C-alpha cells in the first residue's frame, strides 16, 4: 500500500519536472524566435539541436 502510494508521488513529480522542462524549452524557442531577425543563420543551426532535445 505504502509502496504504491510512493510510486504515485514519484510519477506525479516526474510529470511535474517534464512540464518544467517543456516550459523551459518553450521559453528558449521564444527567445530564439524573437532574436531570429538578428541572426537567422545561427537559428538554422540551433533548431535541429532543440528538436533533438
Secondary structure, 3 states (H helix, E strand, C coil): CHHHHHHHHHHHHHHHHHHHHHHHHHHHHHHHHHCCCCCHHHHHHHHHHHHHC
